Structure formats: structure tokens, C-alpha cells
Amino acid sequence: KHSFLTPKMVNKLLIQNNDSLQNKAKSVIDLYTIENQVSKNPYVEEANVFLTIEGELKSIIKQRDPIARIISGEQSYYIDKQAVKVPLSSGYSARVLLVSGVKKQQDIKHIMPLLLKIEEDNFLKKEVIGIQKTNDNEYQLSVRSGQYKINLGKLSDIDLKFKKLKAFYNSVYTNKSMQNYKMINLKYHNQVVCEK
């Protein structure tokens, strides 16, 4: 599991910008303000802060779960399933697919259905390691199993394109000749075109 946040970091967040919580009456501690403060951390998706019957301050933190790393010029950051930007961490590097060629927030919004499709499919999640948007607004996939690229073309009929890809893999995957290809093209209707 991703670990951008450690228990030590969460404890620090809980007391940040608050006077010492020790020896304060329970009625004085503003749990809502503490929750809001913790939620401002870019790695936190949801925070629940509460007091136990014994008067201990406890928290349940849900961390943001990145699904892709966006590389845009000098900028690099993660995004989660809600397309929320998550900064890189000096303490942890998430193993997610790399996305290049997207420059604007609109590009990310446009590519989200593709990212979610890959994230939710066991085979694609293991096989696809990168996505590149080309200058003519087409998308190419980098894969784990070889040096070849997969050209999706435009982001239309994605389900059909992935169905074609899986059928193609099933028929030729054991055949070593796949490594001779430079490109597997899925953008043409009802066919898979391989370029050597």
C-alpha cells in the first residue's frame, strides 16, 4: 500500500497550529478545526478526528491513492481517481503509470476515463506502464512486455480497442515474433495493424 503519510507525520498534523492539547478540557478542543487542518494536507483525502471515552485524541486518515504520474514540462505530480493533484514526495515514490504530453487540466480531465479503465482492469494495470499524448491528439501506450508501443488513436471506442488488443494478445502472445514489432495499431476499425 502507498505510504505517503506515516503515523509520525499524522501526529504532527494533529497538533499543527494548535496550542498543546494536553490538559485541555474536552469541551475546549475543537475537533472540526483540527479535522480541517489535517484535511489541508495534499496527501489526505479524508480525516476523522475524535476523542475516546478516556479522553485520548484519535484520528482515522484516508490517504489519497495515486493512479498516475503526470510529467508536463518541468512539472511532475501524481493524480488520484478524482483527478486531484498530489505532489511528489521525498519519502515515497508510488509505482503508477507515467503520463506525458498532457499540458492542461482539460487534458487530464479528457484522459481520466482511460486511466480509470486501465486501473480497474487486472491485465491492463499490470501491462500498461505509460501513456503518451502525441501532437495530433492521439494516445500511445508503453507496455511491460516489450519495446513496442500500442497506438490507441483518439480516445473513442476504448472498450472495443482494448477488446481487440486482448484478442490479439491471446492469439500471438506466446509467439516470439511480437518482439519484432515497433507498433501495434488499434485505431483502425475492426482490425489490428502491426508495424515492424
Secondary structure, 3 states (H helix, E strand, C coil): CCCCCCHHHHHHHHHCCCCCCCCCCCCCCCHHHHHHHHHCCCCEEEEEEEECCCCCEEEEEEECCEEEEEEECCEEEEEECCCCEECCCCCCCCCCEEEECCCCHHHHHHHHHHHHHHHHCHHHHHHEEEEEECCCCCEEEEECCCCCEEEEECCCCHHHHHHHHHHHHHHHCCCHHHHHCCEEECCCCCCCEEEC
